[in-house]
């Protein structure tokens, strides 16, 4: 009797153990991939990945590893059985199939819900594609080149060789291309500083194309998780073709830091240079000026709001800031025709480049009936620029209509010879170059093409110590990499910039 009870209990226990698990079988049909020569059963593999992996006992975690590599079930159908605890019944999951190490199918994530009993799911076509090509795939060798010379340094805006890396990604993200071999990580050329490259073998249908882009690591140093925002494309050439892509400056943007303490900047607009209204080309009569306005691309400067009229200056949060020539609000000397205003940027404001523009309000400015009468310092897009950062108060003074900056605050005068990276970069067709000189000297700022031919002279005059900015318009030049060189006395610096039209 005791033996009989033991057997009954053991049987019940075994049934409980069996019922404590649910088995789900996934299947994928690789027939089209095999026919189209995009997958070789003898050498290639297909793996199941998804959000379920950790719940199903995979130590690799979700969407990772090869724990659920699939096996041949018959003909060209491959499958794998995944075991779930009954506690996961009713849980919704997503999954996809991948070929080889990292070639994800082009389909969107598939979904299933853990069933109440053992189940075999319907067979899927890889990428939901059963098409048989009339053209067969080809293998191409592609060399990728990236110019990182402008990003060499340390900090958020730079590539630090010891910790950071640049990868070519996305080739196999849409099902049109497959990475066969090669290292996605780019390495610096042994002969050319700042030139990074890698060579990959990729497979796809001749005449078809696959997308790719650069990605920077560590991702947190850049916006968009280190990805370039726009896709690039490769067109597959005949079998065995070797392609060397042009040198590209990756379009990667650093998230600018915030300032940790308030920064006060004195904006001064000097009207003592026979200023001209850019809308009609006529000189502005100084004695009839009602006020000089300031408008820019940050909330403290109005965020480019309003309609460039006097009404923009009204309200608690005006779209245009009024500058003064009465000895108040930071103005140093009343009546000297230098209109001024202290602007304080609070702690927590995003640092970086900020564009702004002045506006001259006087009776004749409204006579033309223009819809934006006070947008009269320069043409559309001709803006001043300054870089907001933590530090000492800044004093910026510009002549109306001139885009050369003069820094009057002696504490802000640069104590070193420096040439900044142009902004924006890449650019089309205009960009701004900022430089500083520590003492009075003859300054040359010139632009050359890669053949060493001079294409523009931006500065050729004596400059006193300080920081300066000058605009470069390349509307008459073709796209490409250009060099700009600053020379002052025995000192010189050369940097690269990229024109993209």
Protein Blocks (a to p, Z undefined) as FASTA:
>chain_A
ZZmmmmmmmmmmmmmmmmmpccddddddfklmmmnopacfklmccddddfklmmnopanb
ghiajklcccdfbhjaccddddddfklgoiacdddddehjllccfbdcddddddfbdcdd
ddddehhiabdcfbdcddddddddddfklmgcedjkbccfklgccddehklmnopaccfb
dcfbacddfklghiacddddddddehiacddddddddfklpghhhpafbdcddddddehi
acddddddddddddddddfbdcdddddddfklopadfknopacdfklpfbdcdddfbfkn
onogajhiaklmgcjbdcbdcddfehpahiabghklpacddddddehiagdjdddddddd
dfklmmnopablmlmmbcehiacdddddedddddddddehiacdcdfblklpccbdcddd
dddddddfbdcdddddfbdcddddddddfkopafbdfbdcdddeddddddddfklbccdd
ddddddehjbccdddddddZZ
